[in-house]
Amino acid sequence: MAGAPATSNSFLGDISEDFLSCSICLEIYKNPKVLPCLHTFCQQCLVTFKAKSGGVLKCATCRIQCDTPIQELKSNFFLSSLLDTYQRQRQLSTDHPQECEICQEKTATHMCVDCPQFNCDGCVTIHKRILALRSHEVLTLEKYKEIESKSHLNEQSKVFCSVHKDSHLEFYCDTCQVPVCYKCTIVKHRVPEHRQRDLQQVVDEYKTQLRKILGQLQVKEKQVEKLKSAAESTREGILNHYEAEKVKVATRAKEMIERVKREEKMLIETLDEKARMGLKDVEMSINEREFHHGNIVSTHHYLETLVHHGNAVHLLSTRTETMKHMKEMVAMETKSLNRHDITEFHPWREHAMMGVIQSDVCPSKCTVENIPKQLLKGVPVKLLIKTRDSKGNQVIPRQDVTVKTKNPDASWEGIDVEDNNDGTFHVTIMKKMVGIHQVAMTIANQHIPGSPFHIPVIQLVGKAGSEGQLSYPWGLTINKHGDFVTADRWNNRVTIHDSDGNYRQSFRFTDQFAKRFSPCDVAISDDNEYFMLDDSNKQVVVSDENGKLIRKFGSSEIDNPFGIAINPVNKNVYVSEYDKDCIRKYTQSGVYIKSFGRSGKKQKEFHRPNMLATNSKGLVYIPDMKNHRIQVFNSDDQFMFEFSSTGGSTMSHPRAVAIDKNDHVYVSSEHKVTKHDSNGGFICRIDSEKDGLNSPHGVAVCHDGRIAVVDRDNQCISVLEK
């Protein structure tokens, strides 16, 4: 190393030995080399570190990989200068005289600021005679110490060229980006191939750049400091969080231990109680048998003695009593002790940490709650099973509880049982098949009292929901798709639901008529045209199956319509007039033909005719509501017969009639639906009291043979089995 700056004591006081020490060997730098990441290490330390790292050189501080060969790394002139200055200051601060660094024999008296070297008087003379060193500033030690102590020794260091040892580095080659001496500009860094500038000028520019970058670095330093602070806060938060979680674990463990102890006490007490009750029964049985045994033994001993030692009088005097008593004792039932209920501890269940006590169940003592009188199709109902032992106490069973259902088509279906782990079980029943279902509930293959339960499943259409909900419905028919087509009167529309009760569409005819569309009944022709009876506008409205208006007719004749039907024989349209007590006939195109009937109670007279129907032979069945009968006419409007019997009672206020493919007649009357043959003979009642019909109106036969009836006041359609 050539020269180093003389540095003030105050500056050196800020420099610690750690700053001047290699972080690998932890000693003062020896030939310090600076990596691209600006971290400095001894050259030999880098060689050793690279060898230990498998031939890859990474910074020991920041772990950034360096691909530059070690021999090509730049020397850290700044640290080298600091080291020289630091060592000189240590030498000057000692009380021992300094030795001349030239002859290494005499005591030094002078100090060369530029070299820097300690010189004795003789060596100073030689130093001044050397031509290349004449420009160096040489001071006495006293003067050097005086100036340095006053911080006036501020000359720039003069660094000598590593090639031309006697030349200072005073130029900078922009082309090679290295400091050079004057001789270098003539030899290896000649113009015009190379461009040189004054070293101090380049340094000033570089300092300006460094100050700008240092400002940015300072900002980055604060950002990283904040991130570091945040990371430290996160670390503290993590430590605090997990300490708190450990407290939770400890608390939970304490709670679980206490709970286990409580459960242990409860289970032991339960077993003790079970044992006490079982032992009590056995003790009573033992006492009873001991009594009978003692009685038999004493009687036997007495009679043995009497036989051997008694005379005739002794024996025969109590013959009657003796024989009666002996026969009673011999006939006495000596059945074995009843088997006691088995109670067992079963480890761990979902609701208990330790386990539960399970006992034998007596199926005949078990009960089922919430058995419904009927089920709605697709609507679930939850049943509750309670299991009990032979004494009627509710217990958790050792035996399996099973539930299965038998559908109307005779197929069986298993039902999941939800164990509440307290001696009760929940069973959810939901059926999609209309008809009578059997629900079998068994424990240990024995039926619970009442099992199997017979539960009817019915279908309600339009009862719940918003868009498909019915409001005061009247007439009903079935279209070719098997859908329910309903005169949804108070919703001012005809509403269509599919066979499963799902809403499909509706016909409204908004703003197409003088008054709001108010349908009371519907009929469908063989051409799939929908004939809808509009009460408000006193007309028949005809549309296609999508609700597109085709035509309308009848407003000149119709006054207060109620029912509509299409005769399959003559294809005519029949409309019943509620107030006029007559039936009007039209062609399907809307041409008025005639009317028949008048007010009265005789044949061919009506009092409030309602929703009529026709069979396959063209017979027209007309509910004569206030006369409590059904009148039947042929396709030529001739009276055929009437009927009013419903199996032991008189028909009451019949509202509507429907005909199936076998010409069976279905009549909806006050609170019930009945089935008749084509001549009106009563066959059976279709609904039951459990169905709870409330003002049945329109009735229709589904494609699968089930009977659908408009339950007007319940605002739905009930689908019933035949």
LOLO-376307 format. One line per 5 residues: number of its first residue (from 1); for each residue y, z, x of C-alpha. Coordinates in Angstrom, 2 decimals. Layout:
N
NUM) Y:Z:X | ...
This chain:
722
1) 0.00:0.00:0.00 | 3.39:-0.99:1.39 | 6.30:0.79:-0.23 | 6.99:3.13:-3.13 | 10.12:4.37:-4.84
6) 11.52:7.70:-3.98 | 11.39:9.62:-7.23 | 13.27:12.70:-8.35 | 11.64:16.10:-8.60 | 12.47:16.22:-12.30
11) 10.48:13.03:-12.91 | 7.54:14.19:-10.81 | 7.63:17.48:-12.64 | 6.65:15.58:-15.79 | 3.68:13.96:-14.07
16) 0.46:15.98:-14.12 | -2.52:15.50:-11.92 | -4.46:14.35:-15.02 | -2.10:11.36:-15.29 | -2.92:10.46:-11.70
21) -6.66:11.08:-12.05 | -9.40:8.61:-12.98 | -11.10:9.57:-16.29 | -14.49:8.51:-14.89 | -14.65:10.39:-11.58
26) -11.92:12.91:-12.57 | -10.34:12.60:-9.10 | -7.06:11.13:-7.83 | -7.12:7.33:-8.19 | -8.49:5.33:-5.28
31) -7.48:1.68:-5.41 | -6.59:1.82:-9.13 | -7.38:-1.32:-11.18 | -5.88:-1.92:-14.60 | -7.99:-3.40:-17.43
36) -6.59:-5.79:-20.08 | -6.41:-2.82:-22.46 | -3.96:-1.17:-19.93 | -6.36:1.68:-19.09 | -6.72:2.29:-15.34
41) -9.76:3.36:-13.29 | -10.83:3.44:-9.66 | -12.25:0.11:-8.57 | -15.49:1.69:-7.36 | -15.79:3.71:-10.59
46) -15.64:0.45:-12.55 | -18.38:-1.05:-10.41 | -20.64:1.98:-10.96 | -19.84:2.20:-14.68 | -20.60:-1.50:-15.22
51) -23.96:-1.17:-13.46 | -24.93:1.79:-15.67 | -23.87:-0.16:-18.80 | -26.34:-2.98:-18.21 | -23.92:-5.30:-16.47
56) -21.33:-5.24:-19.27 | -17.96:-3.75:-18.47 | -16.43:-1.75:-21.29 | -13.40:0.50:-21.08 | -14.55:4.11:-20.74
61) -11.64:5.17:-22.95 | -11.37:2.65:-25.81 | -14.77:0.88:-25.40 | -13.13:-2.59:-25.48 | -15.22:-5.06:-23.50
66) -13.65:-6.65:-20.41 | -14.96:-10.06:-19.34 | -12.73:-10.35:-16.24 | -14.63:-9.78:-12.93 | -13.70:-6.47:-11.33
71) -12.52:-8.11:-8.10 | -10.05:-10.21:-10.11 | -8.53:-7.26:-11.96 | -4.92:-6.52:-11.06 | -3.98:-3.45:-9.07
76) -1.89:-0.85:-10.83 | 1.15:-0.87:-8.47 | 2.95:1.64:-10.66 | 0.24:4.28:-10.34 | -0.18:3.52:-6.64
81) 3.55:4.10:-6.12 | 3.41:7.31:-8.14 | 0.46:8.48:-6.06 | 2.34:7.83:-2.79 | 5.46:9.55:-4.08
86) 3.46:12.43:-5.46 | 1.68:12.93:-2.16 | 4.99:12.74:-0.20 | 6.58:15.32:-2.42 | 3.61:17.62:-1.96
91) 3.92:17.16:1.77 | 7.68:17.88:1.72 | 7.21:20.92:-0.48 | 4.87:22.58:1.99 | 6.13:25.03:4.62
96) 4.08:23.37:7.37 | 5.90:20.81:9.60 | 5.04:17.22:8.79 | 3.07:15.25:11.32 | 4.27:11.80:12.43
101) 2.22:9.18:10.61 | 2.64:6.67:13.52 | 1.53:8.54:16.58 | -0.09:11.36:14.63 | 0.78:13.72:17.54
106) 4.34:14.93:17.25 | 6.20:16.63:14.47 | 7.99:14.26:12.10 | 11.77:14.36:12.09 | 12.60:11.31:10.01
111) 11.45:9.62:6.81 | 11.45:5.82:6.17 | 12.44:5.36:2.57 | 11.04:1.81:2.36 | 7.67:2.24:4.12
116) 7.47:5.26:3.31 | 6.35:7.03:6.45 | 7.04:10.20:8.37 | 8.26:9.43:11.94 | 8.92:11.51:15.03
121) 11.95:10.84:17.23 | 10.05:8.48:19.50 | 8.41:6.48:16.74 | 11.74:6.14:14.89 | 13.13:4.31:17.93
126) 10.18:1.93:17.97 | 10.45:1.47:14.12 | 14.11:0.40:14.47 | 13.33:-2.11:17.24 | 10.82:-4.06:15.14
131) 12.70:-7.02:13.71 | 10.95:-7.01:10.32 | 11.68:-3.30:9.80 | 15.35:-3.26:10.83 | 16.45:-3.43:7.18
136) 14.54:-0.29:6.28 | 16.54:2.82:5.52 | 15.47:5.71:7.79 | 16.76:9.24:7.05 | 16.30:12.55:8.73
141) 14.03:14.90:6.84 | 16.94:17.21:6.06 | 19.03:14.35:4.68 | 16.08:12.95:2.72 | 15.37:16.35:1.13
146) 19.06:16.87:0.35 | 19.50:13.51:-1.37 | 16.17:13.78:-3.20 | 16.97:17.28:-4.50 | 20.23:15.93:-5.98
151) 18.31:13.06:-7.63 | 20.44:10.51:-5.76 | 17.53:8.68:-4.15 | 17.26:5.86:-6.66 | 16.64:2.79:-4.56
156) 14.15:0.31:-5.93 | 10.85:0.27:-4.13 | 10.26:-2.60:-1.82 | 6.75:-3.85:-2.28 | 5.37:-5.98:0.51
161) 3.38:-9.15:0.01 | -0.36:-8.72:0.30 | -0.53:-12.04:2.24 | 2.64:-11.81:4.34 | 2.61:-8.15:5.24
166) 6.14:-8.12:6.64 | 7.80:-9.81:3.65 | 9.08:-8.10:0.52 | 8.13:-9.39:-2.94 | 11.50:-10.65:-4.13
171) 10.64:-13.73:-6.23 | 8.53:-14.40:-9.32 | 6.47:-17.57:-9.73 | 6.66:-18.54:-13.41 | 3.93:-21.07:-12.87
176) 1.37:-18.59:-11.53 | 3.01:-15.55:-13.19 | 2.85:-13.42:-10.00 | 5.49:-11.79:-7.74 | 5.82:-13.65:-4.42
181) 7.71:-13.26:-1.17 | 10.01:-15.76:0.51 | 7.23:-17.12:2.70 | 4.99:-17.68:-0.34 | 7.64:-19.98:-1.83
186) 7.28:-22.18:1.26 | 3.49:-22.08:1.62 | 1.48:-21.73:-1.63 | 4.20:-21.65:-4.28 | 6.37:-24.58:-3.30
191) 8.71:-26.45:-5.61 | 8.60:-28.65:-7.60 | 4.94:-27.82:-8.40 | 5.90:-24.16:-8.83 | 8.97:-22.64:-10.39
196) 10.37:-19.41:-8.92 | 13.03:-17.03:-10.13 | 14.61:-13.86:-8.77 | 12.22:-10.95:-9.28 | 14.93:-8.65:-10.65
201) 15.98:-11.26:-13.24 | 12.42:-11.59:-14.52 | 12.04:-7.80:-14.57 | 15.22:-7.43:-16.65 | 13.95:-10.00:-19.16
206) 10.55:-8.34:-19.23 | 12.10:-4.91:-19.79 | 14.00:-6.33:-22.77 | 10.75:-7.65:-24.20 | 8.99:-4.36:-23.47
211) 11.70:-2.32:-25.18 | 11.38:-4.48:-28.31 | 7.59:-4.18:-28.29 | 7.89:-0.47:-27.48 | 9.94:-0.10:-30.67
216) 7.19:-1.80:-32.62 | 4.62:0.29:-30.78 | 6.51:3.42:-31.70 | 6.34:2.41:-35.37 | 2.65:1.71:-34.99
221) 2.24:5.03:-33.22 | 3.75:6.83:-36.22 | 1.54:4.84:-38.60 | -1.57:5.71:-36.63 | -0.36:9.31:-36.39
226) -0.07:9.40:-40.19 | -3.53:7.87:-40.53 | -4.84:10.39:-38.06 | -3.17:13.18:-40.03 | -4.65:11.77:-43.24
231) -8.07:11.56:-41.60 | -7.73:15.14:-40.43 | -6.75:16.14:-43.97 | -9.78:14.24:-45.23 | -11.94:16.05:-42.72
236) -10.50:19.34:-43.88 | -11.03:18.27:-47.48 | -14.64:17.33:-46.77 | -15.28:20.65:-45.09 | -13.66:22.55:-47.94
241) -15.48:20.42:-50.53 | -18.89:21.00:-49.07 | -18.20:24.66:-48.55 | -17.29:24.86:-52.24 | -20.44:22.90:-53.13
246) -22.53:25.30:-51.08 | -20.99:28.13:-53.08 | -22.01:26.29:-56.25 | -25.56:25.93:-54.92 | -25.72:29.60:-54.11
251) -24.30:30.49:-57.53 | -26.73:28.16:-59.26 | -29.62:29.58:-57.27 | -28.61:33.06:-58.34 | -28.38:31.96:-61.97
256) -31.78:30.27:-61.78 | -33.36:33.34:-60.23 | -31.89:35.49:-63.01 | -33.05:32.96:-65.61 | -36.55:32.89:-64.12
261) -36.63:36.67:-64.28 | -35.49:36.60:-67.93 | -38.08:33.96:-68.80 | -40.76:35.92:-66.96 | -39.90:39.01:-68.98
266) -39.85:37.05:-72.24 | -43.19:35.33:-71.51 | -44.84:38.61:-70.53 | -43.52:40.27:-73.68 | -44.79:37.36:-75.79
271) -48.25:37.59:-74.21 | -48.25:41.36:-74.69 | -47.36:40.92:-78.36 | -50.05:38.27:-78.83 | -52.58:40.51:-77.10
276) -51.51:43.51:-79.21 | -51.93:41.58:-82.45 | -55.31:40.17:-81.38 | -56.56:43.54:-80.25 | -55.36:45.14:-83.48
281) -57.46:42.72:-85.53 | -60.49:43.25:-83.30 | -60.11:47.03:-83.41 | -59.98:46.94:-87.21 | -63.12:44.79:-87.24
286) -64.90:47.14:-84.83 | -63.97:50.17:-86.91 | -65.21:48.46:-90.06 | -68.51:47.50:-88.40 | -68.96:50.97:-86.91
291) -68.53:52.43:-90.39 | -71.12:50.07:-91.90 | -73.47:50.59:-88.98 | -73.26:54.39:-89.26 | -73.86:54.18:-93.00
296) -76.94:51.99:-92.50 | -78.33:54.23:-89.75 | -77.92:57.41:-91.77 | -79.43:55.83:-94.89 | -82.31:54.41:-92.93
301) -83.03:57.81:-91.30 | -82.88:59.64:-94.61 | -85.25:57.24:-96.34 | -87.69:57.23:-93.40 | -87.80:61.04:-93.63
306) -88.16:60.92:-97.41 | -91.06:58.47:-97.21 | -92.96:60.50:-94.65 | -92.31:64.00:-95.92 | -91.28:63.78:-99.58
311) -93.68:64.15:-102.55 | -93.89:61.92:-105.56 | -91.22:63.80:-107.46 | -88.88:63.63:-104.47 | -89.34:59.90:-104.13
316) -89.11:58.90:-107.76 | -86.30:61.21:-108.80 | -83.66:58.97:-107.09 | -85.58:55.70:-107.31 | -82.89:53.82:-109.28
321) -80.00:54.87:-107.08 | -81.98:54.37:-103.89 | -83.09:50.82:-104.71 | -79.59:49.80:-105.85 | -77.99:51.16:-102.70
326) -80.57:49.58:-100.40 | -80.21:46.19:-102.07 | -76.41:46.40:-101.68 | -76.77:47.27:-98.01 | -79.29:44.49:-97.35
331) -77.12:41.97:-99.21 | -74.01:43.07:-97.34 | -72.49:40.11:-95.50 | -72.83:40.47:-91.74 | -70.77:37.48:-90.58
336) -69.69:37.36:-86.97 | -66.23:38.28:-85.81 | -63.62:35.67:-86.62 | -62.64:33.60:-83.63 | -59.24:34.76:-82.46
341) -56.42:32.33:-81.75 | -56.30:31.22:-78.13 | -52.96:31.69:-76.39 | -52.21:30.08:-73.03 | -49.34:29.84:-70.60
346) -48.46:26.27:-69.67 | -46.23:25.88:-66.59 | -42.88:24.13:-66.77 | -41.60:22.26:-69.76 | -38.29:20.42:-70.12
351) -36.47:23.27:-71.83 | -37.97:26.12:-69.78 | -37.96:26.62:-66.05 | -41.22:28.53:-65.88 | -43.15:27.27:-68.88
356) -44.08:28.13:-72.45 | -46.66:30.08:-74.37 | -48.87:27.79:-76.47 | -51.19:29.00:-79.21 | -53.84:27.68:-81.56
361) -52.32:26.22:-84.71 | -53.72:26.53:-88.20 | -53.03:23.10:-89.80 | -53.23:24.57:-93.31 | -50.28:26.86:-92.50
366) -48.07:24.07:-91.13 | -45.25:22.56:-93.19 | -43.22:19.35:-93.35 | -39.58:19.31:-94.41 | -37.28:16.49:-95.57
371) -40.05:14.39:-97.16 | -38.01:11.84:-99.16 | -38.88:10.69:-102.66 | -38.23:7.15:-101.43 | -36.97:5.28:-98.38
376) -34.44:2.50:-98.17 | -35.64:-0.54:-96.26 | -34.39:-0.42:-92.67 | -32.76:3.02:-93.08 | -34.28:5.77:-90.88
381) -35.06:9.26:-92.10 | -35.93:12.21:-89.86 | -38.73:14.57:-90.91 | -39.29:18.06:-89.53 | -42.77:19.47:-88.84
386) -43.18:23.22:-88.28 | -46.41:24.43:-86.69 | -47.78:27.90:-87.43 | -50.78:30.00:-86.48 | -53.33:31.53:-88.83
391) -50.92:34.34:-89.72 | -48.10:31.95:-90.59 | -46.04:32.64:-87.47 | -44.24:29.64:-85.98 | -45.80:28.83:-82.59
396) -45.83:26.11:-79.95 | -49.20:24.37:-80.48 | -51.97:23.80:-77.96 | -53.22:20.93:-80.11 | -51.67:17.46:-80.40
401) -49.46:16.57:-83.35 | -49.96:12.95:-84.43 | -48.23:10.86:-87.08 | -49.15:7.39:-88.28 | -48.25:5.31:-91.30
406) -50.21:2.91:-93.48 | -48.17:-0.07:-94.63 | -48.55:-1.83:-97.99 | -50.52:-4.58:-96.23 | -53.10:-1.90:-95.17
411) -52.09:-2.03:-91.48 | -51.66:1.24:-89.57 | -48.78:2.03:-87.27 | -48.41:4.94:-84.85 | -45.13:6.91:-84.98
416) -43.56:8.70:-82.01 | -43.35:12.47:-82.36 | -40.39:14.27:-80.76 | -41.47:17.68:-79.48 | -38.61:20.19:-79.69
421) -40.65:22.64:-77.57 | -40.09:25.47:-80.04 | -42.87:24.85:-82.54 | -40.97:22.14:-84.40 | -41.32:18.39:-84.18
426) -39.04:15.61:-85.36 | -40.48:12.37:-86.69 | -38.23:9.40:-87.50 | -39.57:7.05:-90.17 | -37.98:3.64:-90.68
431) -39.72:0.86:-92.59 | -38.87:-2.81:-93.08 | -41.64:-3.57:-95.57 | -40.96:-2.80:-99.24 | -43.75:-0.97:-101.08
436) -45.73:2.26:-100.93 | -46.27:3.62:-97.43 | -48.65:6.43:-96.50 | -47.53:8.89:-93.84 | -50.45:10.79:-92.30
441) -49.66:13.90:-90.22 | -52.47:15.67:-88.39 | -52.89:18.49:-85.91 | -56.18:18.63:-84.01 | -57.35:15.82:-86.33
446) -56.76:17.98:-89.43 | -54.20:16.99:-92.06 | -51.10:19.07:-92.69 | -50.89:20.14:-96.37 | -49.68:17.22:-98.47
451) -50.73:14.64:-95.89 | -50.97:11.72:-96.30 | -47.62:11.51:-98.08 | -47.05:8.47:-100.32 | -43.47:7.25:-99.94
456) -42.08:4.17:-101.69 | -39.78:1.95:-99.62 | -37.15:0.02:-101.55 | -34.56:-2.50:-100.49 | -30.87:-2.25:-101.32
461) -28.64:-5.27:-100.78 | -24.85:-5.00:-100.42 | -24.79:-1.20:-100.59 | -23.13:-0.57:-97.23 | -20.89:-2.47:-94.87
466) -17.54:-4.15:-95.37 | -17.65:-7.91:-95.76 | -21.02:-7.96:-97.53 | -20.48:-4.92:-99.74 | -20.73:-5.59:-103.47
471) -18.20:-4.36:-106.00 | -19.26:-4.13:-109.67 | -21.85:-6.94:-109.45 | -23.36:-8.55:-112.60 | -25.55:-11.64:-112.50
476) -28.20:-12.49:-109.88 | -30.37:-15.46:-108.91 | -32.45:-16.57:-105.89 | -31.66:-19.85:-104.08 | -34.13:-22.23:-102.43
481) -33.86:-20.31:-99.14 | -34.91:-17.06:-100.80 | -31.37:-15.66:-100.51 | -29.80:-13.30:-103.05 | -26.93:-15.03:-104.88
486) -24.83:-12.42:-106.72 | -21.91:-12.63:-109.12 | -19.77:-10.15:-107.14 | -17.37:-9.60:-110.04 | -14.71:-7.20:-108.74
491) -14.63:-8.90:-105.33 | -13.80:-12.15:-107.19 | -16.53:-14.08:-105.45 | -20.16:-15.14:-105.43 | -21.83:-13.37:-102.51
496) -24.96:-14.51:-100.66 | -27.30:-12.23:-98.66 | -30.48:-13.32:-96.93 | -33.90:-11.96:-97.91 | -33.47:-9.04:-95.48
501) -30.16:-8.05:-97.08 | -27.91:-9.43:-94.32 | -24.60:-10.89:-95.50 | -24.36:-14.68:-95.07 | -21.38:-16.10:-96.95
506) -19.36:-16.03:-100.18 | -17.55:-18.44:-102.56 | -14.04:-17.42:-103.64 | -12.05:-20.49:-104.89 | -8.75:-18.86:-104.00
511) -5.66:-20.42:-105.67 | -7.76:-23.22:-107.23 | -7.61:-21.92:-110.81 | -4.97:-20.51:-113.12 | -6.38:-17.00:-112.80
516) -8.42:-15.28:-110.11 | -12.04:-16.40:-110.00 | -14.18:-13.71:-111.71 | -17.89:-14.65:-111.83 | -20.28:-12.85:-114.19
521) -23.49:-14.88:-113.70 | -24.97:-17.68:-111.57 | -27.64:-20.37:-112.06 | -28.87:-23.02:-109.59 | -29.99:-26.52:-110.64
526) -32.89:-28.56:-109.27 | -30.24:-30.58:-107.39 | -29.17:-27.34:-105.63 | -25.83:-27.19:-107.40 | -24.44:-23.70:-108.08
531) -23.33:-23.14:-111.72 | -21.06:-20.07:-111.77 | -19.78:-18.53:-114.99 | -16.06:-17.68:-114.53 | -15.05:-15.03:-117.07
536) -11.31:-14.92:-116.23 | -10.77:-18.68:-116.55 | -13.42:-19.04:-119.34 | -15.25:-21.89:-117.61 | -18.31:-22.98:-115.68
541) -17.58:-23.71:-111.99 | -19.98:-26.04:-110.14 | -20.14:-26.16:-106.30 | -22.52:-27.21:-103.55 | -24.48:-24.60:-101.58
546) -21.55:-24.19:-99.16 | -19.09:-23.32:-101.93 | -17.29:-26.69:-102.09 | -15.96:-27.22:-105.61 | -17.58:-30.19:-107.41
551) -16.40:-29.81:-111.04 | -15.61:-27.32:-113.78 | -16.08:-27.45:-117.55 | -16.30:-25.48:-120.84 | -12.79:-24.04:-121.03
556) -12.29:-25.63:-124.48 | -15.28:-23.83:-126.03 | -16.01:-20.74:-123.93 | -14.29:-17.49:-124.97 | -16.07:-14.44:-123.48
561) -19.09:-15.63:-121.45 | -21.78:-13.33:-120.12 | -24.89:-15.21:-118.97 | -25.87:-18.72:-117.81 | -29.23:-20.49:-117.39
566) -30.55:-24.05:-116.86 | -33.53:-25.26:-118.92 | -36.11:-26.99:-116.64 | -37.37:-29.14:-119.57 | -34.19:-30.67:-121.06
571) -31.98:-29.84:-117.97 | -29.28:-28.46:-120.29 | -26.97:-25.58:-119.37 | -27.01:-22.52:-121.69 | -24.07:-20.07:-121.84
576) -24.21:-16.82:-123.83 | -21.00:-15.76:-125.63 | -20.72:-11.97:-125.67 | -18.05:-11.60:-128.39 | -18.84:-14.76:-130.38
581) -22.56:-13.83:-130.62 | -23.76:-17.37:-129.94 | -25.26:-19.64:-127.29 | -23.42:-22.77:-126.12 | -25.20:-25.81:-124.66
586) -23.86:-28.32:-122.13 | -25.20:-31.11:-120.02 | -25.09:-30.45:-116.30 | -22.22:-32.91:-116.03 | -20.21:-30.65:-118.36
591) -20.48:-32.45:-121.70 | -20.50:-30.01:-124.61 | -23.60:-30.45:-126.85 | -23.64:-27.69:-129.49 | -23.82:-23.97:-130.17
596) -26.37:-21.94:-132.09 | -26.56:-18.38:-133.39 | -24.14:-16.10:-135.21 | -23.38:-12.40:-135.59 | -26.03:-10.30:-137.32
601) -29.37:-8.53:-137.07 | -31.70:-11.15:-138.50 | -33.64:-13.78:-136.61 | -31.36:-16.37:-134.94 | -28.52:-13.84:-135.22
606) -27.09:-11.92:-132.23 | -25.09:-8.83:-131.44 | -23.76:-9.10:-127.88 | -26.13:-11.63:-126.24 | -26.40:-11.09:-122.47
611) -27.90:-12.83:-119.38 | -30.58:-15.24:-120.57 | -33.39:-17.15:-118.80 | -35.82:-20.04:-119.43 | -39.51:-20.43:-118.52
616) -41.44:-23.45:-117.24 | -42.11:-24.68:-120.81 | -38.43:-24.65:-121.77 | -38.53:-21.44:-123.83 | -35.18:-19.65:-123.78
621) -35.32:-15.80:-123.59 | -32.06:-14.23:-124.84 | -31.35:-10.46:-124.49 | -29.88:-9.42:-127.85 | -28.36:-6.25:-126.43
626) -26.99:-4.36:-129.43 | -30.04:-5.33:-131.51 | -32.29:-3.93:-128.73 | -34.59:-6.96:-128.57 | -35.34:-10.26:-126.83
631) -35.15:-13.40:-129.01 | -37.04:-16.52:-127.87 | -36.12:-20.12:-128.76 | -37.70:-23.44:-127.75 | -35.84:-26.29:-126.05
636) -34.87:-27.64:-129.47 | -33.12:-24.34:-130.31 | -35.77:-23.33:-132.88 | -36.56:-19.62:-133.17 | -40.06:-18.80:-131.86
641) -40.45:-15.02:-131.79 | -38.89:-11.74:-130.69 | -40.13:-8.57:-128.96 | -38.72:-5.11:-128.35 | -41.60:-2.86:-127.30
646) -41.75:-1.36:-123.78 | -45.09:0.38:-124.00 | -44.77:3.17:-126.53 | -40.97:3.04:-126.78 | -38.38:0.63:-128.13
651) -36.35:-1.54:-125.78 | -32.85:-0.13:-125.27 | -29.85:-2.35:-124.60 | -31.52:-5.21:-122.70 | -29.09:-6.83:-120.24
656) -30.90:-9.61:-118.43 | -34.14:-11.59:-118.27 | -35.97:-13.25:-115.36 | -39.12:-15.43:-115.41 | -41.66:-15.79:-112.56
661) -43.80:-18.86:-111.77 | -46.56:-17.56:-114.08 | -44.05:-17.24:-116.94 | -44.16:-13.43:-116.86 | -40.97:-11.98:-118.30
666) -38.92:-9.25:-116.57 | -36.32:-7.41:-118.62 | -33.60:-5.11:-117.30 | -32.59:-2.63:-119.93 | -31.01:0.80:-119.96
671) -32.08:2.49:-116.66 | -35.32:0.55:-116.17 | -37.01:-2.81:-115.54 | -40.15:-3.80:-117.49 | -42.69:-6.60:-117.19
676) -44.04:-8.59:-120.18 | -46.28:-11.58:-120.71 | -44.83:-14.88:-121.98 | -45.35:-13.71:-125.60 | -43.45:-10.47:-125.01
681) -46.48:-8.19:-124.65 | -45.67:-5.15:-122.52 | -47.49:-5.04:-119.16 | -45.86:-2.32:-117.07 | -42.69:-0.76:-115.86
686) -41.54:-2.16:-112.50 | -39.19:0.58:-111.30 | -39.71:4.36:-111.35 | -37.50:7.36:-111.90 | -37.35:7.76:-108.11
691) -35.56:4.42:-107.81 | -32.59:5.90:-109.62 | -31.32:2.69:-111.20 | -27.87:3.15:-112.71 | -26.96:0.49:-115.29
696) -29.25:-2.38:-114.22 | -27.83:-5.85:-114.98 | -28.95:-9.16:-113.47 | -32.62:-9.48:-112.55 | -34.42:-12.13:-110.46
701) -37.86:-12.85:-109.00 | -37.97:-13.22:-105.19 | -40.05:-15.89:-103.49 | -42.54:-13.24:-102.33 | -42.98:-11.92:-105.88
706) -40.79:-8.84:-105.57 | -38.32:-8.08:-108.32 | -34.61:-7.80:-107.50 | -32.26:-6.11:-109.93 | -28.50:-5.64:-109.85
711) -27.83:-1.88:-109.81 | -24.30:-2.29:-111.12 | -22.96:1.26:-111.06 | -24.59:1.90:-107.64 | -22.95:-1.38:-106.55
716) -26.01:-2.87:-104.90 | -29.19:-4.88:-105.46 | -32.47:-2.97:-105.55 | -35.59:-4.88:-104.52 | -38.76:-3.52:-106.15
721) -42.47:-4.21:-105.85 | -44.11:-5.88:-108.87
